Amino acid sequence: MGKVIAREFIWLIVALIASLPLGVVFLWFFGYTREVVNLSEGENNYIFWMYLIGYFASFLGIYIMRFIAMSIKTLSKPEEVPVED
């Protein structure tokens, strides 16, 4: 049981770290790049909330992909046939 918890904790940390740059990619997708410098206070708040949405969407996406991969791995294992004596 401890091994399962440790593995999930590692995946949590990896997903949290990997979501940081993916949040920036989310902003880039909507056109908010470094060249956009002269922004009002309202636009800065908007960009911050957009980054948070991108961050959490990336985090959830990483976990969903992980569960899909785990499901495919589980379903593709050959079934163990009981041996009769």
N, C-alpha and C positions, 0 to 999 in steps of 0.2 A: 504494500500500500504506500509506503514511503517513497518508493521509486516512481510511482505514478504521480504523486504530488510534486516531487522534484522535477519531473519532466514537464508537467503543466506549468510550473513556476518559470522554468527556463523558456518555454514557449511564450509565456506572458511577457517576459522581459524582452525577448527578441521581437515580438509584435509591437511592443511600445516603442522600441528604438527604431524599427523599420518604418513605422508610421510617421516619424518626424519628417524625413525627406519626401515621403509620399504626400504629405499635406502641402508641401511647397509645390509639388507637381500639380496638385489639385488647383492651387492658385494660378499657376502658369497656364493651365488649361483654359481658365477664364480670362486670361490676358493681363493678370497682375504680375508684372515682372519688375526687375530693378529699375528699368527706365521710367516707371511711373513713380516720380519723386514728390511732386508738388500736390499733395493731397490735403483735403480739409480734415478736421477732427472726425466728422461723421464718416467720411470715407475710410479713415484709418480704423475706426471701430468695425465698419463693415468688413474690411479685409481681415481683421482679427477673427471675427466670427466665421468668415468663410474658411479661414485656416483651421479653426477648431472643427468645423463640419468635415473638412477634408481629412483631418487627422483621425477622427472617430470613424469615418467611413472606411478609411484605409485599415484601421485596426480591426474593424468588423470583417472586412474583406479578407484579411490575412487569416483570421480565425475560421471563417467559413471555408476558405480553401483548404485549411488544415484538416477540418472535419470531413470534407469531401475526399481528400486524399486518404485519410484514415478509414473511411467507409469503403472506398475502392480496394484498399489493401485487405481489409477484413473479408470483403465479399469474394476476392480473388484467391483466397487461401483454399487449397483443396480440403474437402471435408475428410475427417478422420473416420475410417470405417472400422467398426469394432471387430476384433479378431475373435473368431469362435474356436474353441478347443475341441 
